[in-house]
Amino acid sequence: MAGASAFFAALGPVLSGLLTQYIDWRAVFLINVPLAALTVGLTLTNTPPLRPGTGARRARLDVPG
């Protein structure tokens, strides 16, 4: 996980530099649209459904804490 994070953190400036060099600076913002769609799609298909009433009791507010 840390390796992938470091890879994509290093890839971001390189990719945005290429986009601004060869296309336009506005293209940097367009890269977020397919990434957001991919993220939403993967989240919807790979997370279990959250049903009300399942799991632990509702936690109470810890006022003294």
Distance bins in CASP14 RR format, pairs under 12 A and 6 or more apart:
PFRMAT RR
TARGET T0000
AUTHOR 0000-0000-0000
RMODE 2
METHOD distances of the structure
MODEL  1
1 7 0 0 0 0 0 1 0 0 0 0 0
1 8 0 0 0 0 0 1 0 0 0 0 0
2 8 0 0 0 0 0 1 0 0 0 0 0
2 9 0 0 0 0 0 1 0 0 0 0 0
3 9 0 0 0 0 1 0 0 0 0 0 0
3 10 0 0 0 0 1 0 0 0 0 0 0
3 11 0 0 0 0 0 1 0 0 0 0 0
4 10 0 0 0 0 0 1 0 0 0 0 0
4 11 0 0 0 0 0 1 0 0 0 0 0
5 11 0 0 0 0 0 1 0 0 0 0 0
5 12 0 0 0 0 0 1 0 0 0 0 0
6 12 0 0 0 0 0 1 0 0 0 0 0
7 14 0 0 0 0 0 1 0 0 0 0 0
7 15 0 0 0 0 0 1 0 0 0 0 0
8 14 0 0 0 0 0 1 0 0 0 0 0
8 15 0 0 0 0 1 0 0 0 0 0 0
8 35 0 0 0 0 0 1 0 0 0 0 0
9 15 0 0 0 0 0 1 0 0 0 0 0
10 16 0 0 0 0 0 1 0 0 0 0 0
11 17 0 0 0 0 0 1 0 0 0 0 0
11 18 0 0 0 0 0 1 0 0 0 0 0
11 31 0 0 0 0 0 1 0 0 0 0 0
11 35 0 0 0 0 0 1 0 0 0 0 0
12 18 0 0 0 0 1 0 0 0 0 0 0
12 19 0 0 0 0 1 0 0 0 0 0 0
12 20 0 0 0 0 0 1 0 0 0 0 0
12 28 0 0 0 0 1 0 0 0 0 0 0
12 31 0 0 0 0 1 0 0 0 0 0 0
12 32 0 0 0 0 0 1 0 0 0 0 0
12 35 0 0 0 0 0 1 0 0 0 0 0
13 19 0 0 0 0 0 1 0 0 0 0 0
13 20 0 0 0 0 0 1 0 0 0 0 0
13 28 0 0 0 0 0 1 0 0 0 0 0
14 20 0 0 0 0 0 1 0 0 0 0 0
14 21 0 0 0 0 0 1 0 0 0 0 0
14 28 0 0 0 0 0 1 0 0 0 0 0
15 21 0 0 0 0 0 1 0 0 0 0 0
15 22 0 0 0 0 0 1 0 0 0 0 0
15 23 0 0 0 0 0 1 0 0 0 0 0
15 27 0 0 0 0 0 1 0 0 0 0 0
15 28 0 0 0 0 1 0 0 0 0 0 0
15 30 0 0 0 0 0 1 0 0 0 0 0
15 31 1 0 0 1 0 0 0 0 0 0 0
15 32 0 0 0 0 0 1 0 0 0 0 0
15 35 0 0 0 0 0 1 0 0 0 0 0
16 22 0 0 0 0 0 1 0 0 0 0 0
16 23 0 0 0 0 0 1 0 0 0 0 0
16 24 0 0 0 0 0 1 0 0 0 0 0
16 25 0 0 0 0 1 0 0 0 0 0 0
16 26 0 0 0 0 0 1 0 0 0 0 0
16 27 0 0 0 0 1 0 0 0 0 0 0
16 28 1 0 1 0 0 0 0 0 0 0 0
16 29 0 0 0 0 1 0 0 0 0 0 0
16 30 0 0 0 0 0 1 0 0 0 0 0
16 31 1 0 0 1 0 0 0 0 0 0 0
16 32 0 0 0 0 0 1 0 0 0 0 0
17 23 0 0 0 0 1 0 0 0 0 0 0
17 24 0 0 0 0 0 1 0 0 0 0 0
17 25 0 0 0 0 1 0 0 0 0 0 0
17 27 0 0 0 0 1 0 0 0 0 0 0
17 28 1 0 0 1 0 0 0 0 0 0 0
17 31 0 0 0 0 0 1 0 0 0 0 0
18 24 0 0 0 0 0 1 0 0 0 0 0
18 25 0 0 0 0 0 1 0 0 0 0 0
18 27 0 0 0 0 1 0 0 0 0 0 0
18 28 0 0 0 0 1 0 0 0 0 0 0
18 31 0 0 0 0 0 1 0 0 0 0 0
19 25 1 0 0 1 0 0 0 0 0 0 0
19 26 0 0 0 0 1 0 0 0 0 0 0
19 27 1 0 1 0 0 0 0 0 0 0 0
19 28 1 0 1 0 0 0 0 0 0 0 0
19 29 0 0 0 0 1 0 0 0 0 0 0
19 30 0 0 0 0 1 0 0 0 0 0 0
19 31 1 0 0 1 0 0 0 0 0 0 0
19 32 0 0 0 0 0 1 0 0 0 0 0
20 26 0 0 0 0 1 0 0 0 0 0 0
20 27 1 0 0 1 0 0 0 0 0 0 0
20 28 1 0 0 1 0 0 0 0 0 0 0
20 29 0 0 0 0 0 1 0 0 0 0 0
20 30 0 0 0 0 0 1 0 0 0 0 0
20 31 0 0 0 0 0 1 0 0 0 0 0
21 27 0 0 0 0 0 1 0 0 0 0 0
21 28 0 0 0 0 0 1 0 0 0 0 0
22 28 0 0 0 0 0 1 0 0 0 0 0
23 29 0 0 0 0 0 1 0 0 0 0 0
23 30 0 0 0 0 1 0 0 0 0 0 0
23 31 0 0 0 0 0 1 0 0 0 0 0
24 30 0 0 0 0 1 0 0 0 0 0 0
25 31 0 0 0 0 0 1 0 0 0 0 0
26 32 0 0 0 0 0 1 0 0 0 0 0
27 33 0 0 0 0 0 1 0 0 0 0 0
28 35 0 0 0 0 0 1 0 0 0 0 0
29 35 0 0 0 0 0 1 0 0 0 0 0
29 36 0 0 0 0 0 1 0 0 0 0 0
30 36 0 0 0 0 0 1 0 0 0 0 0
30 37 0 0 0 0 0 1 0 0 0 0 0
31 37 0 0 0 0 0 1 0 0 0 0 0
31 38 0 0 0 0 0 1 0 0 0 0 0
32 38 0 0 0 0 0 1 0 0 0 0 0
32 39 0 0 0 0 1 0 0 0 0 0 0
32 40 0 0 0 0 0 1 0 0 0 0 0
33 39 0 0 0 0 0 1 0 0 0 0 0
33 40 0 0 0 0 0 1 0 0 0 0 0
34 40 0 0 0 0 0 1 0 0 0 0 0
34 41 0 0 0 0 0 1 0 0 0 0 0
35 41 0 0 0 0 0 1 0 0 0 0 0
35 42 0 0 0 0 0 1 0 0 0 0 0
36 42 0 0 0 0 0 1 0 0 0 0 0
36 43 0 0 0 0 0 1 0 0 0 0 0
37 43 0 0 0 0 0 1 0 0 0 0 0
37 44 0 0 0 0 0 1 0 0 0 0 0
38 44 0 0 0 0 0 1 0 0 0 0 0
38 45 0 0 0 0 0 1 0 0 0 0 0
38 46 0 0 0 0 0 1 0 0 0 0 0
39 45 0 0 0 0 0 1 0 0 0 0 0
39 46 0 0 0 0 0 1 0 0 0 0 0
39 47 0 0 0 0 0 1 0 0 0 0 0
40 46 0 0 0 0 0 1 0 0 0 0 0
40 47 0 0 0 0 0 1 0 0 0 0 0
41 47 0 0 0 0 0 1 0 0 0 0 0
43 50 0 0 0 0 0 1 0 0 0 0 0
48 54 0 0 0 0 0 1 0 0 0 0 0
48 55 0 0 0 0 0 1 0 0 0 0 0
52 58 0 0 0 0 0 1 0 0 0 0 0
END
